[in-house]
């Protein structure tokens, strides 16, 4: 048969419903979309737990070395891959507000990198940084000034510091940015993904010899979420990690079944003189048509599911799981080929009896 004749025959089978294209397209879409959406929700769950871990400050490591922390070296840690920001801190004289003479506000001198560790903009105009709850209590916003016993204090910005188990010192304090020079008391680094090797790099911020560095411990800002979060481990061990091979198997079986239920028709065509190559070409075209429709439906359903779940990185999740329907569509073609190859002309009478 000529290719045009093969296309015409496949088109008639699709148009008349002989190939059951609509049924198999819907089955393929339902199975693969269901598996992909379940896996997407599992991945989004890992993302959510990782985001909560980071937001709680559990990814921030703190090296306490009073008067032995090199501010410049600590600040440079923020340029290393995997360390999102780093900065130094030391105690400063408390800020005495005229409206709160009896309750001085604890103050800390910090390098610009520590503002970044807390989620602020280190390039903001000069001035003090206040925790948002304290600023609300004082009735001030970024850019405003506070009268103090020694003049006025400009509020450069606000930072969030919730009471969720983290070190409470900065929940009620004023942070005073200073140049990254000289000795400080602590070095803070936001490390993500967590790595013991990166944590050890905090010792490079010590302004002493290596023998003293061994005695300095690196702690965690917030231990309420556990000491570590293995996002990669949770991703690779998720219960739905077999969604991709499951989709491939489903596609293979659907392609095989779609051909095998028409074995009498195909055997009769072979008996009447049609070549196996022509029969195979027609079945592959028909299968490709309903498989393409099925994968489009599944992809749309997956997109809706990912968006509805509110992923922090919807594009990445979608690209991971849309592979399932795509692989399933390819597998249907393999199933169709296997189905045609298992049809025998000599079994025509048996197929007729078992119809």
Rosetta blueprint (number, residue, H / E / L):
1 X L
2 X L
3 X H
4 X H
5 X H
6 X H
7 X H
8 X H
9 X H
10 X H
11 X H
12 X H
13 X H
14 X H
15 X H
16 X H
17 X L
18 X L
19 X L
20 X L
21 X H
22 X H
23 X H
24 X H
25 X H
26 X H
27 X H
28 X H
29 X H
30 X H
31 X H
32 X H
33 X H
34 X H
35 X H
36 X H
37 X H
38 X H
39 X H
40 X H
41 X H
42 X H
43 X H
44 X H
45 X H
46 X H
47 X H
48 X H
49 X H
50 X H
51 X H
52 X H
53 X H
54 X H
55 X H
56 X L
57 X L
58 X L
59 X L
60 X E
61 X E
62 X E
63 X E
64 X E
65 X E
66 X E
67 X E
68 X E
69 X E
70 X E
71 X H
72 X H
73 X H
74 X H
75 X H
76 X H
77 X H
78 X H
79 X H
80 X L
81 X L
82 X L
83 X E
84 X E
85 X E
86 X E
87 X E
88 X E
89 X E
90 X E
91 X E
92 X E
93 X E
94 X E
95 X E
96 X L
97 X E
98 X H
99 X H
100 X H
101 X L
102 X L
103 X L
104 X L
105 X E
106 X E
107 X E
108 X E
109 X E
110 X E
111 X E
112 X H
113 X H
114 X H
115 X H
116 X H
117 X H
118 X L
119 X L
120 X L
121 X L
122 X L
123 X L
124 X L
125 X L
126 X L
127 X L
128 X E
129 X E
130 X E
131 X E
132 X H
133 X H
134 X H
135 X H
136 X H
137 X H
138 X H
139 X L
140 X L
141 X L
142 X L
143 X L
144 X L
145 X E
146 X E
147 X E
148 X E
149 X L
150 X L
151 X E
152 X E
153 X E
154 X E
155 X E
156 X E
157 X E
158 X E
159 X E
160 X L
161 X L
162 X L
163 X L
164 X L
165 X L
166 X E
167 X L
168 X H
169 X H
170 X H
171 X H
172 X H
173 X L
174 X E
175 X E
176 X E
177 X E
178 X E
179 X L
180 X L
181 X L
182 X L
183 X E
184 X E
185 X E
186 X E
187 X E
188 X E
189 X E
190 X E
191 X E
192 X L
193 X L
194 X L
195 X L
196 X H
197 X H
198 X H
199 X H
200 X H
201 X H
202 X H
203 X H
204 X H
205 X H
206 X E
207 X L
208 X L
209 X L
210 X H
211 X H
212 X H
213 X H
214 X L
215 X L
216 X L
217 X L
218 X E
219 X E
220 X E
221 X L
222 X E
223 X L
224 X L
225 X L
226 X L
227 X L
228 X L
229 X L
230 X L
231 X H
232 X H
233 X H
234 X H
235 X H
236 X H
237 X L
238 X L
239 X L
240 X L
241 X L
242 X L
243 X H
244 X H
245 X H
246 X H
247 X H
248 X H
249 X H
250 X H
251 X H
252 X H
253 X H
254 X H
255 X H
256 X H
257 X H
258 X H
259 X H
260 X H
261 X L
262 X L
263 X H
264 X H
265 X H
266 X H
267 X H
268 X H
269 X H
270 X H
271 X H
272 X L
273 X L
274 X L
275 X L
276 X H
277 X H
278 X H
279 X H
280 X H
281 X H
282 X H
283 X H
284 X H
285 X H
286 X H
287 X H
288 X H
289 X H
290 X H
291 X H
292 X H
293 X H
294 X H
295 X H
296 X H
297 X H
298 X H
299 X H
300 X H
301 X H
302 X H
303 X H
304 X H
305 X H
306 X H
307 X H
308 X H
309 X H
310 X L
311 X L
312 X L
313 X L
314 X H
315 X H
316 X H
317 X H
318 X H
319 X H
320 X H
321 X H
322 X H
323 X H
324 X H
325 X H
326 X H
327 X H
328 X H
329 X H
330 X H
331 X H
332 X H
333 X H
334 X H
335 X H
336 X H
337 X H
338 X H
339 X H
340 X H
341 X H
342 X H
343 X L
344 X L
345 X H
346 X H
347 X H
348 X H
349 X H
350 X H
351 X H
352 X H
353 X H
354 X L
355 X L
